[in-house]
């Protein structure tokens, strides 16, 4: 079967524009149950003239973070200036955290490519960091000027999300600096909001412990006050029981940790791959984990639940950012998705 030429464009974008691999550079290729992806990237790295060090993380999956995971990954990173983590499914949170710790210590430029396939490489992974940064700067300017955003939908979402200079707007453009990690596919702005209030209807799904639960047939309605879930309702008993267990897992599990505004201009519709679908235009609500080292949140949680919705409208004061699930024209002006 012939390979979609977009796949090679995506891989090339990841290596040349995101990771900026140079000839002779030593690159660590960490992988987790992703033989097809490893073959693609090894072939492409060979074309760049880079030296590749392969590390299979699957054998270390039962080791707690902070022990052999971090030491093993750190040892493999010795002498490397860039690193990639390839996974065909979402990684256990502990393993992902341990790898990020290791690359931070090793000071490599690191990319996380988890839970994706060749379709993602041919689509959202082609997004150029410079264009993602352009869109993100427009988002940040609008939010900073307004001090808040409003989020609404036909199904009943009516939410106000505050912003503050005390909590920076963090941009994910897929181009890491030494010692930092970025995700691919990339394209988002996120922050720890000082206050969130209103109603959020998660009719796309919820992501919990590496699994996404669809809620399209039974939307989940949540009432948020002072950035905490005060009540929630869902007709699906299985979803409700999983939420009950999650909220009981940690004192901060019900608090809004971060909100995420996706900026990837190549995401047009869902394809059934979470790594790309969660970059659909709108706003995602993340409960629990705050990524406090970047967001400056005053608290942290070792758990996380992501709330996802469809066809949201997002505004910063009078400025439209997203209209019914599509980026506003002014936000993506001058960005050509067909390049």
N, C-alpha and C positions, 0 to 999 in steps of 0.2 A: 504494500500500500504506500502510495506517495505521501510524503510528509507535507503538511500545510506549510508553505513558505513563511507564513507569519510566525511559526514556531521559532525558526532560525532568527527572524528579526527580533523576537522577544528575548531570546537568549543573548543575542548580540547587544541589545540595549542594556540588559542586566550587567553584562561584563564590561562593556566599554563606557556606557554613560552613567550607570549607577555605581558600580564598584571601581571603575576606572583602572582596570588591570593593565599593567605595562609588561612589555617583553622582559623576560628574565625574572619577574616577580615571583615570589614563593606564595602560593595560594593553598590554604587548607580547605578541603572539600569534606565537610562533615555530612553524613547522610543517615537517614532513618527510613528503612523500608521503601526505598525509592530507586530501584535499579535502573529504570528507564530514564529518569531524570539525571542520574549520575552519568550514564552513557552520553546523553546530550551535552552536558556541561563539560565533561572531560574532553570530548571532541572539540568543542568550541574553545576551551582553554588552551588546547594544543595549538590551535590556529593563532592564538595571541602570543605564543612563545613563552607562556608562564610555566613554572614548575609546580606540579600538583602533588599535594599530600592528602591521601584518602584516609578517613576515619569513620568506621562503622559504629554508630552510637547505639544500635539496637542491642548489642551485647551488654550495654551498661544500663539498661532500662530499669533494673530492679535496685539500683544503687541510689540512696538518698542524695539530694543536692548538697553541695558543700564537701563531699568526700571524693570518691573516685571519679564521679562524673566530672567535676570541675578540674581535678588534677589530671585526668586522662585527656580531656579536651585541651587543657592548658599546655600539656606536654606536646601534643600534636601541633599546637600553634607556634611553638618555639621556632623563631626565625621567619615566620610568615608575616606579611604586611597586610594581607587580605584574607577573608574567610567567608565561606558560604555554608549555610545549613540547608540541605534539600530533604524534604519529606513529602510523601504523597498523601499524608493525613496529618491532622493536628497533633502536635506533640503533647505528652504529659506536661502539665504546667511546671512540675519540678525540674524536668529535664531541660525545658526551654529556658527556665530561669538560670540553671547551672551553666548552660552554654553562654548565655549573655554575660554572666559573671566572669567566665573564663576569657571571653574576647575583650572585656573591659580591662582585665589585668594584663593581657597580652598586647593591648593597644592596636589590635588589627581593625581594619575597616570591615565591618561584618554585615552580611545580608541574611535575613531569615526568609526562606521560601518554603513555607509549610502548608500542607493541605491543598496543593494545587496539582494541575495536570497540564497536558499540552494545550488544551483549549485556553487556559489562562495565559500561558506563555504567548499564544498567538493573539491575545486580546489585551487585557488590562496590564500585563507585564510589559507591553510595548510603550507605555506612557513615559514620556521623557521627563526627567527630573526638573529641567529648566521650566517646562510648561506647568508642571505640578506646582512648582514654587510660585509661578506667576499667579495662578488661580488662588493659591493659599494666601498670598500677600493681599489679594483683593478681599478675601474672606476676613482676614485679620483686621484690615483697615476698617471694614464695615462694622465688625463686632466691637472693636475698640471705641469707635466713634459713638456707637449706640449704647454700649454698656450692657446690652442684653440682646437676646433673640427670642422671637416667639415661634412656636411650632404648632401646626394645626393639620387636621385631616378631615375628610368627609365622615370617617367612622367615629369621630369624637375626640381625637387628640386636641388638647388645648393647653399648651404648656408655655411657661416663661422660664428661661434659663439665663441666669445672670453671668456676667464676666467681671473680672477685677484685675487691675494691674498687679495685685499681690499674687495672682496665679497666672503664670505666663501661658500664652497660646502657643502650643507646641506643634511644629510642622513636620509631617512625615512625607518626604519627597523621594525616598528610595536612594539617596546619595549619602552614605555614612561618612563621618569623619573618623580618624584613627581613635580606637577605643570606644566607638559608638556602634549601635546596632540599628538597622532599619529593616522594615518588612517589604517584601515584594509579593504580590502587587502592592504598590504604594499609592499614596494620594489621600491625605486627610489632615485636618487640623483638630487637635483635641486639647481639652483643658479641664481642670478641676473647678467646677462652678461653686461660687460662694453660696448660691441659693438656687433651688429648682422648686417650682410649685405648679400644680395643675394636674391634668389628666393625660396619660400616655397610653395609647391603644397599640399594643404590639401584635399586629396582624400578619407580620412576616415570619417571625419565629423568636425563639430564645436560644441562646448558646450557653451551655453549661457543661463544664468538665470535658471539653473537647467534643461535645455532641450538640447538634442543633436540633431543636424540636419545633416542627412546623406548627404555626397557630393560625393559619389562614382560615381554616374551617371553624375554629373556635378561638376568636381573638381574645387576647389577655388584656384586661382593662386594669390599670394601676392608678391609684391616687397618690400623688406625691406632695408632701408638705415639709418645708424646711429641709429639703434634699433627702428626705427619707420616705420609703414606701409606707404609707399608713394603712392602706387596704388594697386588696386586689381581688379580681373575680375572673373566673374562666370556666366555661361549660365542660371542658375536658378534665375529668377527674385525675387522669394520669399527670397532666401538666400541673394541676393544683398540688398534688402530693409531692412532686419533685420540687416545686417552689417552697412548700412547707419545710421540706428537709433542708433546702438551701438556706432559707432565712434563719433556721435554727442552728446553722453550722458555725456562725460567728457573730459577735455583737455588732459588727459593722457590715454584715452581709446585705442589709436592707438600705444602706446609705448609697447615694449616688457618688461613685468614685470619680468618673470622668464622663464627659460627653464627647462624641466624635462626629465631626462634619466631614464626610467623604468628598474628595476633590478629583478623583480619577475621571478624566474626561472621556475615557474609552468604555466605561461601563454604561451600557444602555438598558439591559434587561437581565433577568436572572437566568443562569445556566445550570444551576444545581451544584455549583462548587462554592463552598462558603467563603474561601479566600477572596473570590471576586464578588460574589453576591453581596457581601457585607460592605462593599464600597459603592453600592447603589446610592444615588443622590438623596439626601435627607438628613437625618440626625439619629445616631445610635446612642442609647443610654447604657452605660456600663456601671453596674452595681458592684460594690466591694472594692477590689484592687484599685489604688489611686496612682500608681507609679510615682510615688511622692518625691523621688530624687529629681524628677524633671518637672512635675506639676507644682511642687512646693506645698502639697496638701499636708495638713497638720496631723493626719492619721493614716493608717495603712490597714489592709486586710489581706489575708492569704488566700481568699476565695474571690471568684468573679462570676457574674452572670450578665450577659449582653442581651439587651432588648432591642428588637429590630422591627421596623414598621414600613409600610408601603405608602407610596404616593403622598409623602408629606410636603407641606408648604412651609418654608422657613423664611423669616424676614428679620432684618436688623433695622429697627425703627421703620422708616418708610421704604427702605431698600429691599427689594426682592432678591433672595439668594437661590431659593429653590421653589419651583412652582409645580405642585402635584407630581413630585418625583422626578423632575427634570431640572437641571441647572438653569438658572435664569440666563438669558442671552448675554446680558452685560457682564456676567461673571466669567463666561468663557469666550468673550470677544477676542478675536485674533488667534484662537486656538483651533487648529485644523485636525480633527480626529482621523482624517484619511491620509495623513503624511506617512 
